[in-house]
Amino acid sequence: MTPVTCTIEPDELLGLSALVELDRTAAGGGTCAGAGSGTGTCTCTCTCTCTCTDAVRTAKTLMRTALADKLEQAGLPWAPSAKAASERAALAAEPASVMRRITGNGKARKAAAWLAAAALAVTLWGGYTRDWQWTGFRGNNQLWAWLTLLLFPVVLGTIPLWIQAKEYIGKGRRVIYAAAIAAWTGLVIAGYLIPLNWTGFRGQTLWAWLNLLVLPTAVAITMAVASMRARRPQARLRPYHKAVIAALAAGWIVTVIGGYALQWQWTGYAGNTVWGWLGILLPLVFPTLLLPPLLKWVSGNAAGRASAAYQAAMARTAIAAAGTSP
């Protein structure tokens, strides 16, 4: 492999140094007085050697993340061979099919979206006001029924976007999300206390909520973990992540004790056996705790060996670049 030496500007080096300091602080380490000074090249001579080394490592991580994203958008795996790149280029050069031309046309997609929205509005109107029996809407006239229908596809469609573009979500939009969550929480509370019959919340136990949320939550966790491992293979849970998980686990244990030993009716746990709990817990536990070691065992730790080979290649490239630099 031909060694490549690149030059970065001083402001880019300052940005890398800032990220290094943030990562070190988040990991519980101290700060470095010499951070941010250097000549602005990959083989810089910073006044703080540890910061320079960490800056190079951070730059490699950012480059790997950007490359992985671009390759994924192009439909290519990580470190594609020349043959795979040529085949993908040939495929992209082929004339677009009718379906590709339609889906790639912004006006056509917008027109289709408006038609679908109009058809849905007419169907809702007919189902609820004209009592069209074929719609089945009359028997599902509460918010709970719509949650059961829509929650999973909404999570499946939005979570990947939030994960991939979380760095570009502005503060204002985050505030809107927080306000929406607060409003939703208030609606749920009002649905039980007032009660609001149209919500269908009254009478739904904690067991029903767990069954409603388990699959979307499992999908969200799986996607988040997979994205984190793809972008940062050495990434670990932050302290606040662990605190949230511990708090949720402790709260769940309290409800289990209360539901079975103290007969808390609102939990809905009474009468549910271990088999029922497996249906709730396995979708959460399997992708996060059981699947990684199972894949490692089945593949013979192929991912680990591939990562080690990649790190060795990067180390050889860095040594060669340092040896050829003036």
Contacts in CASP RR format, 6 or more apart in sequence:
PFRMAT RR
TARGET T0000
AUTHOR 0000-0000-0000
METHOD contacts of the structure
MODEL  1
MTPVTCTIEPDELLGLSALVELDRTAAGGGTCAGAGSGTGTCTCTCTCTC
TCTDAVRTAKTLMRTALADKLEQAGLPWAPSAKAASERAALAAEPASVMR
RITGNGKARKAAAWLAAAALAVTLWGGYTRDWQWTGFRGNNQLWAWLTLL
LFPVVLGTIPLWIQAKEYIGKGRRVIYAAAIAAWTGLVIAGYLIPLNWTG
FRGQTLWAWLNLLVLPTAVAITMAVASMRARRPQARLRPYHKAVIAALAA
GWIVTVIGGYALQWQWTGYAGNTVWGWLGILLPLVFPTLLLPPLLKWVSG
NAAGRASAAYQAAMARTAIAAAGTSP
1 313 0 8 1.000
1 316 0 8 1.000
1 317 0 8 1.000
1 320 0 8 1.000
3 317 0 8 1.000
3 320 0 8 1.000
3 321 0 8 1.000
3 324 0 8 1.000
4 317 0 8 1.000
4 321 0 8 1.000
5 41 0 8 1.000
5 42 0 8 1.000
5 43 0 8 1.000
5 321 0 8 1.000
5 324 0 8 1.000
5 325 0 8 1.000
6 42 0 8 1.000
7 40 0 8 1.000
7 41 0 8 1.000
7 42 0 8 1.000
8 16 0 8 1.000
8 40 0 8 1.000
8 41 0 8 1.000
8 42 0 8 1.000
8 59 0 8 1.000
9 40 0 8 1.000
10 38 0 8 1.000
10 40 0 8 1.000
12 40 0 8 1.000
13 36 0 8 1.000
13 38 0 8 1.000
13 40 0 8 1.000
13 44 0 8 1.000
13 55 0 8 1.000
14 36 0 8 1.000
16 55 0 8 1.000
16 58 0 8 1.000
16 59 0 8 1.000
17 35 0 8 1.000
17 36 0 8 1.000
17 51 0 8 1.000
17 55 0 8 1.000
18 35 0 8 1.000
18 36 0 8 1.000
19 58 0 8 1.000
20 32 0 8 1.000
20 35 0 8 1.000
20 51 0 8 1.000
20 54 0 8 1.000
20 55 0 8 1.000
20 58 0 8 1.000
21 31 0 8 1.000
21 32 0 8 1.000
21 35 0 8 1.000
21 51 0 8 1.000
23 54 0 8 1.000
23 58 0 8 1.000
24 30 0 8 1.000
24 31 0 8 1.000
24 32 0 8 1.000
24 54 0 8 1.000
25 31 0 8 1.000
26 238 0 8 1.000
32 48 0 8 1.000
32 50 0 8 1.000
32 51 0 8 1.000
33 48 0 8 1.000
34 46 0 8 1.000
34 47 0 8 1.000
34 48 0 8 1.000
34 51 0 8 1.000
35 48 0 8 1.000
35 51 0 8 1.000
36 46 0 8 1.000
36 48 0 8 1.000
36 51 0 8 1.000
37 46 0 8 1.000
37 47 0 8 1.000
37 48 0 8 1.000
38 44 0 8 1.000
38 45 0 8 1.000
38 46 0 8 1.000
38 47 0 8 1.000
38 52 0 8 1.000
39 45 0 8 1.000
41 325 0 8 1.000
42 56 0 8 1.000
42 59 0 8 1.000
42 321 0 8 1.000
42 325 0 8 1.000
43 321 0 8 1.000
43 322 0 8 1.000
43 325 0 8 1.000
44 52 0 8 1.000
44 55 0 8 1.000
45 52 0 8 1.000
46 52 0 8 1.000
46 55 0 8 1.000
56 318 0 8 1.000
60 314 0 8 1.000
61 232 0 8 1.000
65 231 0 8 1.000
65 232 0 8 1.000
67 78 0 8 1.000
68 78 0 8 1.000
68 230 0 8 1.000
68 231 0 8 1.000
69 164 0 8 1.000
71 77 0 8 1.000
71 78 0 8 1.000
71 80 0 8 1.000
74 88 0 8 1.000
75 88 0 8 1.000
76 84 0 8 1.000
76 85 0 8 1.000
76 88 0 8 1.000
77 84 0 8 1.000
79 310 0 8 1.000
80 88 0 8 1.000
102 108 0 8 1.000
103 109 0 8 1.000
123 132 0 8 1.000
123 135 0 8 1.000
123 137 0 8 1.000
124 137 0 8 1.000
126 132 0 8 1.000
126 135 0 8 1.000
126 137 0 8 1.000
127 135 0 8 1.000
127 136 0 8 1.000
127 137 0 8 1.000
127 138 0 8 1.000
128 137 0 8 1.000
128 138 0 8 1.000
128 141 0 8 1.000
131 138 0 8 1.000
139 145 0 8 1.000
140 146 0 8 1.000
140 149 0 8 1.000
141 198 0 8 1.000
142 197 0 8 1.000
142 198 0 8 1.000
142 199 0 8 1.000
142 200 0 8 1.000
143 198 0 8 1.000
143 199 0 8 1.000
143 200 0 8 1.000
143 201 0 8 1.000
144 199 0 8 1.000
144 200 0 8 1.000
144 201 0 8 1.000
144 204 0 8 1.000
147 212 0 8 1.000
148 212 0 8 1.000
151 212 0 8 1.000
151 213 0 8 1.000
151 216 0 8 1.000
152 215 0 8 1.000
152 216 0 8 1.000
152 219 0 8 1.000
155 216 0 8 1.000
155 219 0 8 1.000
155 220 0 8 1.000
156 216 0 8 1.000
156 219 0 8 1.000
159 219 0 8 1.000
159 220 0 8 1.000
159 223 0 8 1.000
159 224 0 8 1.000
160 223 0 8 1.000
162 169 0 8 1.000
163 223 0 8 1.000
163 224 0 8 1.000
163 227 0 8 1.000
164 227 0 8 1.000
187 196 0 8 1.000
187 199 0 8 1.000
188 199 0 8 1.000
188 201 0 8 1.000
190 196 0 8 1.000
190 199 0 8 1.000
191 199 0 8 1.000
191 200 0 8 1.000
191 201 0 8 1.000
191 202 0 8 1.000
192 201 0 8 1.000
192 202 0 8 1.000
195 201 0 8 1.000
195 202 0 8 1.000
196 202 0 8 1.000
205 265 0 8 1.000
205 266 0 8 1.000
205 267 0 8 1.000
205 268 0 8 1.000
206 255 0 8 1.000
206 266 0 8 1.000
206 267 0 8 1.000
206 268 0 8 1.000
206 269 0 8 1.000
207 267 0 8 1.000
207 268 0 8 1.000
207 269 0 8 1.000
207 272 0 8 1.000
208 268 0 8 1.000
210 280 0 8 1.000
211 280 0 8 1.000
214 279 0 8 1.000
214 280 0 8 1.000
214 283 0 8 1.000
214 284 0 8 1.000
215 283 0 8 1.000
217 284 0 8 1.000
218 283 0 8 1.000
218 284 0 8 1.000
218 287 0 8 1.000
221 284 0 8 1.000
221 287 0 8 1.000
221 288 0 8 1.000
222 287 0 8 1.000
222 288 0 8 1.000
225 287 0 8 1.000
225 288 0 8 1.000
228 235 0 8 1.000
229 235 0 8 1.000
233 307 0 8 1.000
237 245 0 8 1.000
255 264 0 8 1.000
255 267 0 8 1.000
255 269 0 8 1.000
256 269 0 8 1.000
258 264 0 8 1.000
258 267 0 8 1.000
258 269 0 8 1.000
259 267 0 8 1.000
259 268 0 8 1.000
259 269 0 8 1.000
259 270 0 8 1.000
260 269 0 8 1.000
260 270 0 8 1.000
263 270 0 8 1.000
295 303 0 8 1.000
296 303 0 8 1.000
296 304 0 8 1.000
END
